[in-house]
Amino acid sequence: MARNLNELHPRLQEKIARLQVLCAKEGLQLGIGECFRSASEQNALYAQGRTKPGAIITKAPGSSYSSQHQWGIAFDFFKNINGHEYDDNAFFTRVAQLGKSVGLSWGGDWHSIVDKPHLYLPDWGSGTNILKSTYGNFESFKKTWGKASITPIKPAQPVAEKSWKATGTATCGGNSVNVRSAPNGSVLIQLNKGNRFEINGETSGSWAKIKVNNTVGWMSTQYVVLDQPAKPRQKPAGKITLKADGIWGSDTTKRLQQYFGLSQDGVISNQLNAYKKYCPGIVSAEWSNTPNGGSQLVRKMQAWLGIAQDGYIGPQLIKALQGKMGKSQDGVLSNPSQCISAFQHWINQQ
């Protein structure tokens, strides 16, 4: 199938050129797919799902000249990143919005066969009946064409997706905060206060590049609450031996930090006051009303216990620890606590 933009109607070439500029401004990797399509090429597509393997993707046989591609008034597009050409609905929706702003129409608005990668000149409606009744065939139609005043950029080769290298983590500081495809670009998703994400250190003005699950985008820096940077890891002076007194003080915290390979400051940071009532036996924690990402140590323990890793000591962690230590699971670490005493005895054996 041809990807020669010069075979398209001159007005369509001009609109593609304008669309390319708009997409570039928003960081959208626009790839150009099929452009003009011959009758034999259209017949090959029509056979798919009928006489050849695959799903049906067109209702128009080549002999009918019912495809807009056969008249040079349509083109297909894709996300120009290897392996992700057609898996981003937000990309197709935003490119379609930009295409409409320059006077194009979108196959994604069709109802019979929805064609999201398809944009076309709407001058002759959403089909080809007007063209066929007016001009009879493509060659007669092409004789009416002039020359494009501006021409599109030659389609680039698909680029490899850049590998993500996180430099830290952060928390969203507001509700309904937009994550955009580019600074001031289209909205990909929204985050709420307390949602966590990765950062890679890349910024653009008042925007920071972030990654949430598998979505990479840009967030206003005013909502990016950075986690406290990890303190330089200190070389342990030797294994700390604890007194199994059932009270979780700074020495117990240091020994656990030592065991899990963390910097040893003896403090369980960023814990929520709402959970403090469940932890009278823990005297080495920092408590606050504001969620601020929790503690690295707690996340290590949660992973060790096989539960969700939110960084906060709550009833779920306590019950899991009590079960691990063979104690009654009431969700409270008392002062002193049999569970803490058993935990201290266990860590001394490691």
N, C-alpha and C positions, 0 to 999 in steps of 0.2 A: 504494500500500500504506500502511496506517495506522501511525502511530507514536504513537498515543494510549495512554499508560500507564494511563489511567483505565479502559480497556476490558479490562485484564488482571485475572486472579483476585486478590482482595485479598491473599492470602498471598504471591503472586508480587510484587506491588507492594512489600510490606514487605521482601522479600529483595533486590529491586533497590535499594531505599533503603540497605540495609546494605552492599550491594556497592559502591555509589557512594562511600560513606564510606571503605571499605577501599582502593579504587582511588585516591581523592584523596590518601590518606596516602602512597601510593607514587609519586605523580606520574604515574599512568597515565591518559591522556586517553580516558576511556570514552565512546563514543557509543552511543546506543540506536537500533537500526534498527526493523525490522518488529515489530509487537506482534500485536494481534488481526487476523485475516485472514478476509474474507468468502468464501463459496463461489465467487463470480464471480472474486475476486482469486486464489484458489487455482487455479481452472481456467486462468486466464491464465498462471500459473507452470507448470502441468502441460503446457501446450501448447508451452512453450519446449523446443526440441530434438526436438519431435515434429511438430507442424503449423506451428510458427513457428521462425525462426532462433534459434540459440544452443545452449548445452549443456544436457543434462538435469540439473536440480537437485532434482527431487522425484519420488517415485513415487506421490504421492497426488493424485488428481483431486478437485476441490472437492465433487463429489456424494457422495464416499465418506466425507467428514468424518474422514479419516485423518491430517490434519495437526494437530499440537499447537497451531499458531497459531489454528486454527478453534475451539478450545475455550478460548482465553484463558489457556493455562498455559505459554506459551513466548514468548521474545523473541529477537531477533537483536541483536548488538552489533558494533562496529567501533572502530578507532583513530581518534579524532576530530581528525585532522590532515589537511588537504587534500592529496591526492595520495599519501597513505600509509595509506589506510583498511584495506587488506587485505594489506599486504606484510611484516608483522612477525610471524612465527610465535611469537617469544618473548612478544610482547604477548598473543596469544590464549591461549597456554598458561598465563601467569600469571593473567590474568583468570579463566580456567576454574578454576584452583586456588583463587582467592579465592571464586569462585561456589560451589564445592563446600563451602568452609568455612562458608557460611551456609545450606547445605542444598539447593543446586541440583544438577542433573546437566547433563552437557555432551554436545552432539552430536559433538564431536571424538572421543569414545570409541566411536561407532558404527562398524560394519564395512561395511555395505552402501553407504550414501552418507555419508561422513564430513562433518560439518557443523560446522566449527570456530567459526563466529560464532553458534552456537545454544546457549542455556541454557534449562532448563525445570524445572518442578516434577515431582519423581519420584514423587509420591504415587500415581499411577495407572500406574506402569511407564514404559517407554520409548516406548510407542505410545499409541493411543487406543481400543483394543479394550475395555478395562475401562469407560471413559467411555461408549462407545456401548451396551454391554450393560446398564449400570446406569441411564443417564439417557435414552437414546434419541436426544436431540437437545440442541443447545447451550442453547436457551432453558430447558429443564427443569433442566439443570445450573446455569445462572446463577442460578436461583431459590434455590439452596442457599448462595449466596455471602453473606457478611456485609460489613462495611466494613473497610478497611485501617486499622490503628492508626497507621501512619506511611506517608507517600506518597513516591515517588521525586521527585527534582528534575527539572524539565522539561528534556528534552534540549537541550543547547546547540548552537549552530551550529558546524560544523567550524572549527577555528582554523588559521590559516596557520602553517606550520612556521617557527620563528625562524631567521633566517639566522645561520650560524656565523661569528663573527669571532674568529680566533685571535689571542691576545696573546703567544704563545710556544710553545716545544716542550719536551718532557720525555721521560724514559726510565723504564720500569718498573723498580723496585728490588727485585722479588722474583719468585718463581715461583708459578704458579697463582693469580694475584691477580685477584679478581673485579671486573668492571666492571658496575655495577648500573643499573637503570632510574631509580632515585632513591636518596638516602641510605638505606641499609639496605633497599633495595627488591629486586626480583627480579634474578637474575643474567642478564646479556645475553651476555657472553663472558668469557673468562679470558685474561690476558696473562702472559708470562714475562719474566724478567730480561733487560733489554736492548731489549725491544720499545719502539718509539718512538710518540709520539702528540702531538696538539696540546692546548693548554689555552686557555681564554678568560678566565681570571681570576676566574671565578665559583666561590665556595666556600659550603659550608653546614656549619658546625661543623668536624669533622675530615674533610670530604669535599671533593673538587675535581671540577669538571666537565671532562670530557676528550672528545676525538674521535679514534677509531681508524678509519682508512679512512672508511666511511660510517656508523659507529655512534657515537652520542653517548650518554654515560652518566656515571656517578659512580664515582670511585676514592678509596679511603682515602689521605689526604695522606701517610701514612708511607711509601707506595710510590712517590710522585711525586718523581722526581729531576729537578729543573729544569736545563735547559741554562744555561750561563753567559750572562748577558745580553750582548748585543752592545755593544761600546764605541762611544761616539759617533763617527760617521764624520767623519774629518778631511779637510778640503779639501786635496787633493794640492798639494804645492809645485811639482810639475812631474814630467814623466815621468822615472823612474829608469832610467839606462842601466847595464846589467850588464856585468861582465867575464865572457866565456864561458870560465870556468876549469873547468867540469864539477863544481863543488861547490855544492850547494844550501844557501846560507847565508841569513842574515836579509834581505839586500838582495834576493835572488831571491824570497823569500817576500813581501816588501813590494811588489815590482813586480807579482807575481801578484795580490796583494790589491788593488792599485791597478787592475789590468786588469779584475778581476771585480767592481769596485765595492764592496769591503769596507773595513772599518776596517784601517788599516795598523799592525800591531804587530810584524811580522816573525817571528811564531811560528805554527807549525802545531800547534794545540792538540789534546789528548785523543787521542793515538795509542797503539796497542796494542804492548806490548813484544814480543808474538808476531811482529810484522811488522818489528821493528827490524833483524833480520839481513838483510832484503832491501834495506835503505836506508842502507848506510854512507856514501853520497854526500850524504845529507840531514843537515845539522848544525843545523837551525833548528826541530826538532820537539820537542814534549814527549811523553815516553813513559811509559806507565803499564800496570799489570797489570789495571786495572779499566775495563771499557767505560763511557764517559761521554758518548756521543753523537757522538764524532768531531769533525771540523773543518768549519766552514762553507766554508772555502776548498777543502778536498778534495771536498766535495759539489758545489761549483761546477765543479771540474775534471772530476769524474765525469760530470756532466750534459753538459759540453762534449765529453767523449770518448764519450758515448752508452752508458755502462755503469751498473750499479746504484749508487744513491747512498746509501752507508752512512756516509760521512765518514771512512773509514780508508784509509791508503795501504798496500795489499797487492799481491800479485803480479798480480791482475787489472788494477788501475790502472796498475802499472808496465809490464806488457806492452802495454796499450792506448796508453800514452804512447810507448813505444819504437816501436810500429807507426806512430803519428802522425808521429814524427820520422824515420821511415825507417831505424831501427836494428834490430839483431838482438833478438828478443823472448825474453830469458832470464829475465825477471821479477826482475832485480836491478839496483839503481842503485849502481854501484861508486863508489869515491872515488880519483881523479876518474872521472866517467862521461861517455862520449861522448853518451849520450842527454841528460843534463843540459846539456852544452855546447851541443848542437843546440837544446834547449829555450830556453836563455838567448839564443842568437842569434835564435831565432824571436820571442821576446817583445820583443827590442830593435827589431824591425821593425814592431811593432804600434803 
